[in-house]
Amino acid sequence: MISLEVAHLSTEIPQSPSHPGMAERASDAATDISHTVGEIAGGLHAAVDRITSAIDDARKPGKPLATVAAITREAPLASLFVAFLFGVAVARRR
C-alpha cells in the first residue's frame, strides 16, 4: 500500500527565488534618490525660510542690519574700508 504522503509528492524541481533584474534595481535606485533629493530640498527650503525671517527681523528699525545699512548709505567709502580691515583681521587668524 502506498501511503497518502507519498501519493501527494510533487515531481517538480523547486525554483530559486528570482533576483531583480537590472531595470528593477535601477528603478528602485532612482526612486530612493528621488525621495532623498525631496527630503534635502524640503530641509533647504525650511532653512531658507528661517534665514529669511531672521534677516527680515534684523532689518527692522533699530536692529543691527538697519543700523549698518544707514551707516553704509551715509559713508560708503569708510564702510568699505572698515569691511576690508575686518576681512584682513579674519584672514590673518586662519
Helices and strands as residue ranges (DSSP letters): H 4-7, H 22-58, H 64-74, H 76-93
